[in-house]
Amino acid sequence: MRIRLGIGTLLALSALVVGFLVLPSIAGPADNLVANGDFEGGFGVDGVAYGWHKFDNGGDMTASFHDDTWAPVVYDGTHSQLVEINTISSGAPEPNRVAGVYQTLSVNAGTTYELCLHGMLRSLWGDPDSIGWGYVANVGIDHDGGTDWSALSAEDWTDVPWDTVHPRTEPGDEMDSFCMNVKAEANSLTLFIRLWKKWPTAGREVLLNIDGITFKG
């Protein structure tokens, strides 16, 4: 029996095939367990890179996420993940506001991995909170593969030692780098990366760009 397909059906099938061909890959290099760690695999409508999820602790501030393509804040390729905490329109912002992204990885219990990431902190020109560790990037590890950042203890978070907060429109000459070893305790592990605004100050715009994230063992 011969099956006849109308022109509309053929066009729909062709579009579907082309769509699959142009979908970005978020897998990354085979030895890197982080999906879309270079942020070249595309972003969702919420500004969060595919393969990642967002979190924040709310309050009188605005947390937002963006696909950043400005070359000075991109480590490699043409994209980085931007995380922003904004209190410009806040009346009485609370201290310790955080916002970030996370991803759960499949790992081998007992194996030691090396986590590396690149990034840059920025804020408005003349912001007094930019000194004295008022703005910090943190790495958090949930060794059970959980997705609740607030369930982590203080010992689960590591301060990334990027002690320079650049002016918003005058970034540094290159992205900062950081590496640390992580020994997996189970076969699932969640990596959190966050921006931490410590002080209850209004009129602030704090930015964290991250890029080139690898988790290799």
C-alpha positions in Angstrom: 0.0 0.0 0.0 1.4 3.4 -1.0 1.2 6.2 1.6 0.7 9.7 0.2 1.9 12.7 2.2 0.6 16.2 1.6 2.9 19.2 1.1 2.0 20.5 4.5 3.0 17.3 6.2 6.3 17.2 4.3 7.1 20.8 5.3 6.3 20.0 9.0 8.6 17.0 8.9 11.4 19.0 7.2 11.1 21.7 9.9 11.3 19.1 12.6 14.4 17.6 11.2 16.1 21.0 10.8 15.2 21.8 14.3 16.9 18.8 15.7 20.0 19.6 13.6 20.3 23.1 15.0 19.6 22.3 18.6 22.7 23.3 20.7 24.6 20.7 22.5 25.0 21.1 26.3 27.0 17.9 26.9 30.5 19.5 26.6 33.8 17.6 26.5 33.6 14.0 27.5 35.9 14.4 30.4 33.9 17.3 31.9 30.9 16.2 34.0 29.3 19.7 33.9 26.7 20.1 31.1 27.0 23.4 29.3 29.8 24.5 31.6 31.1 26.9 28.8 27.5 28.3 28.4 27.7 27.9 24.6 24.8 25.5 24.6 22.1 28.2 24.9 19.9 29.8 27.5 16.2 29.6 28.5 13.8 32.5 28.5 14.5 33.1 32.2 18.2 33.9 31.3 19.5 30.6 32.9 21.7 28.4 30.7 20.3 25.1 29.6 21.4 22.3 32.0 21.4 24.7 35.0 18.8 25.8 37.5 18.5 29.1 39.4 17.9 30.0 43.1 17.8 33.0 45.3 16.5 33.9 48.8 14.1 36.7 47.8 13.5 39.6 50.1 13.5 43.3 49.2 15.8 42.9 46.2 15.7 41.7 42.6 17.6 38.7 41.5 18.0 38.2 37.7 19.9 36.0 35.3 21.2 36.8 31.8 23.0 35.4 28.8 26.0 37.8 28.7 27.9 38.2 25.4 30.1 41.2 26.3 33.6 40.0 25.4 35.4 41.4 28.6 33.2 39.1 30.8 33.5 35.9 28.7 36.2 33.4 29.4 36.0 31.5 26.2 33.5 31.3 23.3 30.9 34.1 23.2 28.7 33.5 26.2 28.8 33.6 30.0 26.2 33.3 32.7 25.4 36.5 34.5 23.9 36.6 38.0 22.6 39.9 39.3 21.4 41.2 42.7 19.8 44.6 42.5 18.6 46.8 45.4 18.3 50.1 43.5 14.5 50.3 44.0 14.6 48.7 47.4 13.3 50.5 50.5 14.8 48.3 53.3 16.9 45.5 51.9 17.9 42.7 54.2 21.5 41.5 54.7 22.8 38.3 53.3 21.0 38.2 49.9 22.1 35.5 47.6 21.4 34.3 44.0 23.0 31.7 41.9 22.8 28.6 39.7 23.2 24.9 40.4 23.5 21.5 38.6 23.4 17.9 39.8 26.2 15.7 38.5 26.7 11.9 38.3 29.9 11.0 40.0 31.7 8.0 41.4 31.8 7.8 45.2 35.3 7.9 46.6 36.8 9.7 43.5 38.5 13.0 43.9 37.6 15.6 41.2 38.9 19.0 40.3 36.4 21.8 40.0 37.6 24.9 38.1 35.6 28.0 37.2 36.3 31.5 35.8 34.4 34.6 36.6 34.3 38.3 37.6 32.6 40.4 40.2 31.3 43.9 39.3 29.3 46.7 40.9 28.4 50.3 40.3 31.2 52.9 40.3 32.0 54.2 43.8 30.1 51.5 45.6 31.6 51.3 49.1 30.4 47.8 49.6 32.7 46.6 46.9 35.6 46.5 49.4 35.9 44.6 52.6 34.3 41.4 51.1 30.9 43.0 50.9 30.3 40.9 47.7 31.5 37.4 47.5 31.2 34.4 45.1 30.7 31.1 46.7 30.8 27.4 45.7 28.6 25.0 47.5 28.6 21.2 47.3 25.7 18.9 48.3 27.2 15.4 48.6 23.8 13.8 48.5 22.8 15.4 45.2 20.1 17.5 46.8 18.8 20.7 45.1 18.0 22.9 48.2 20.8 25.3 48.6 19.4 26.4 52.0 19.9 22.9 53.4 23.7 23.3 53.1 25.7 24.0 56.2 28.3 26.8 56.4 31.0 24.1 56.0 29.5 23.1 52.6 30.3 26.5 51.1 33.7 27.8 50.0 34.5 31.4 49.4 36.0 32.0 46.0 39.0 34.3 46.6 38.2 36.9 44.0 38.9 40.0 46.2 38.5 42.6 43.4 35.1 43.9 42.5 35.5 45.8 39.3 33.4 48.8 38.2 30.3 47.7 36.2 31.5 49.2 32.9 35.2 48.9 33.5 35.9 45.2 33.9 39.3 43.7 34.5 41.7 42.7 31.7 40.8 39.0 32.1 38.4 36.7 34.1 39.5 35.5 37.5 40.1 31.8 38.0 39.6 29.3 40.9 40.1 25.5 41.3 39.4 23.2 44.2 39.4 19.5 44.8 36.1 17.7 45.6 36.0 14.1 46.9 32.6 12.5 46.0 30.8 10.9 48.9 28.0 9.3 46.8 27.2 8.8 43.2 25.3 12.0 42.9 26.6 15.5 43.7 25.1 19.0 43.3 27.3 22.0 42.5 26.0 25.4 43.5 27.6 28.7 42.5 26.2 31.9 44.0 26.6 35.6 44.4 26.4 36.8 48.1 25.6 40.4 48.9 26.3 40.7 52.7 25.1 44.1 53.8 21.5 45.5 54.0 22.2 48.4 51.6 19.9 49.9 49.0 20.9 51.4 45.7 23.2 48.6 44.8 23.7 46.6 41.5 26.0 43.6 41.9 27.0 41.4 39.1 28.7 38.0 38.9 29.8 36.5 35.6 30.8 32.8 35.5 32.2 30.8 32.6 34.5 27.9 31.7 33.2 25.6 34.5 34.8 22.1 34.6 34.5 19.1 36.9 37.0 16.5 36.0 38.3 13.3 37.8 
